[in-house]
Amino acid sequence: MDDRDARILKAIATLGTGSPEDISEYTGIPKSTVHYRIKNLKEDGILINDLLDVDAQKLGLEITLVTQVVAEYNEAYHVEVGEKLAAIEGVNQVYFTMGENDFVVISNLTDRDMVSRLVTDFEKIDEVVRTSSQFVIETIKDEPNLLNDFELETVTEFTPKVE
């Protein structure tokens, strides 16, 4: 990767599109070059899909629930329990963590009945010792593209250099 790749990635994050025309206009990099480099970034596994983000609230998923989960420790429990948590309807993200809690689970749900079903499903997992859930009152930041959290110079510094 080089400066052009970093500029293209930053443009995708800023514009919210993978359109070579839009990226070319934004960066000043020729459209054919943008197209070629996006293809290479996909082949290298840096760009992983062409999906556009969905507004969960506009879909009726207005409740964001953050759940901390404590599970019984055993060998490779984090994989087994993590997969069980991830398979529950409404669960969007599962993180295995260090500290007092073993997992942090993020869910987007439509109503309190759905919250109740979700918590019941957590409790059905034998290895789960306890859960603690918090409703999100207001989302302060929810940036779907992590590159928007960095300046172009920083992106250029931490991206791998290809010779």
C-alpha positions in Angstrom: 0.0 0.0 0.0 1.1 3.5 -0.6 -0.2 7.1 -0.3 -2.7 6.6 -3.2 -4.2 3.5 -1.6 -4.5 5.3 1.7 -6.2 8.3 0.0 -8.6 6.0 -1.8 -9.5 4.2 1.5 -10.0 7.5 3.3 -12.2 8.7 0.4 -14.4 5.6 0.6 -14.8 6.2 4.3 -15.6 9.8 3.9 -17.9 9.5 0.9 -19.5 6.3 1.9 -19.2 4.9 -1.6 -16.9 2.7 -3.6 -17.7 4.6 -6.8 -14.5 5.1 -8.8 -16.0 8.2 -10.4 -16.8 9.8 -7.0 -13.5 8.7 -5.5 -11.6 10.1 -8.5 -13.3 13.4 -8.2 -12.7 13.6 -4.5 -9.0 12.6 -4.6 -7.8 13.8 -8.0 -6.6 10.2 -8.8 -7.6 9.1 -12.3 -10.7 6.9 -12.4 -9.0 4.0 -14.1 -6.3 4.0 -11.3 -9.0 4.1 -8.6 -10.8 1.2 -10.2 -7.5 -0.8 -10.5 -6.5 -0.1 -6.9 -9.9 -0.9 -5.5 -9.7 -4.2 -7.3 -6.3 -4.9 -5.7 -7.4 -3.8 -2.3 -10.3 -6.3 -2.5 -7.9 -9.1 -3.7 -5.5 -8.2 -0.8 -8.5 -8.6 1.6 -8.3 -5.0 2.8 -11.7 -4.1 1.3 -13.9 -7.0 2.3 -17.3 -6.2 0.7 -19.4 -3.8 -1.3 -22.2 -3.5 1.2 -23.7 -0.1 2.2 -24.5 0.5 5.8 -28.1 0.2 7.0 -29.8 2.6 9.4 -31.1 0.3 12.1 -33.5 2.9 13.6 -35.2 3.4 10.3 -35.7 -0.4 10.1 -37.4 -0.2 13.5 -34.4 -1.5 15.5 -34.5 1.4 17.9 -33.2 -0.3 21.0 -29.5 -0.8 21.3 -28.6 -3.1 24.2 -25.1 -3.6 25.5 -24.7 -6.8 27.5 -21.8 -7.9 29.6 -21.6 -11.7 30.0 -19.7 -13.8 32.5 -19.2 -17.4 31.5 -17.7 -20.5 33.2 -14.1 -20.9 32.3 -12.8 -24.0 30.5 -10.4 -24.7 27.7 -11.5 -22.8 24.5 -14.7 -21.6 26.2 -14.4 -18.3 24.5 -14.9 -19.8 21.1 -17.8 -22.1 22.1 -19.7 -19.5 24.2 -18.9 -16.7 21.8 -20.4 -18.7 18.9 -23.5 -19.5 20.9 -23.9 -15.8 21.8 -23.4 -14.8 18.2 -26.1 -17.2 17.0 -28.8 -15.5 19.0 -31.3 -13.5 16.9 -30.7 -9.8 17.3 -27.1 -10.1 18.3 -24.9 -7.9 16.1 -21.5 -8.0 17.7 -19.7 -10.3 20.2 -16.4 -9.4 21.8 -14.3 -11.7 24.0 -12.8 -9.4 26.6 -10.3 -9.2 29.5 -11.4 -8.1 33.0 -14.5 -8.9 35.1 -16.6 -9.8 32.1 -15.8 -12.4 29.5 -17.9 -11.0 26.7 -19.5 -7.8 25.6 -22.5 -8.3 23.3 -24.2 -5.5 21.2 -27.7 -6.1 20.0 -30.2 -3.9 18.1 -33.8 -4.7 18.9 -37.3 -3.4 18.2 -39.0 -3.5 21.6 -38.9 -4.7 25.2 -40.4 -8.1 24.3 -37.4 -8.6 22.0 -35.1 -7.6 24.8 -36.8 -10.1 27.2 -36.4 -12.9 24.6 -32.8 -12.0 24.1 -31.9 -12.1 27.8 -33.8 -15.4 28.1 -31.8 -16.8 25.2 -28.5 -15.7 27.0 -29.6 -17.5 30.1 -30.3 -20.7 28.2 -26.6 -21.1 27.4 -25.3 -23.5 30.1 -21.9 -21.8 30.4 -23.4 -18.4 31.0 -23.1 -17.5 34.7 -24.7 -14.1 34.6 -25.4 -11.1 32.4 -25.8 -7.4 32.9 -27.5 -5.4 30.2 -27.7 -1.6 29.6 -30.0 0.2 27.3 -28.3 2.9 25.2 -30.2 6.2 25.8 -28.5 8.2 23.1 -25.8 7.2 20.5 -23.0 9.8 20.6 -20.9 8.2 18.0 -21.4 5.2 15.7 -18.9 5.4 12.9 -19.4 2.4 10.6 -16.1 3.0 8.8 -13.2 3.0 11.1 -11.0 5.0 8.7 -13.2 8.1 9.4 -11.7 8.0 12.9 -8.2 8.8 11.6 -6.5 11.6 9.6 -5.1 10.7 6.2 -1.5 11.0 7.5 -2.2 8.5 10.3 -3.8 6.0 7.8 -0.7 6.4 5.6 1.6 5.7 8.6 -0.1 2.5 9.8 -1.0 0.9 6.5 1.4 -1.8 5.3 3.8 -0.8 2.6 4.0 -3.1 -0.4 7.2 -3.1 -2.4 
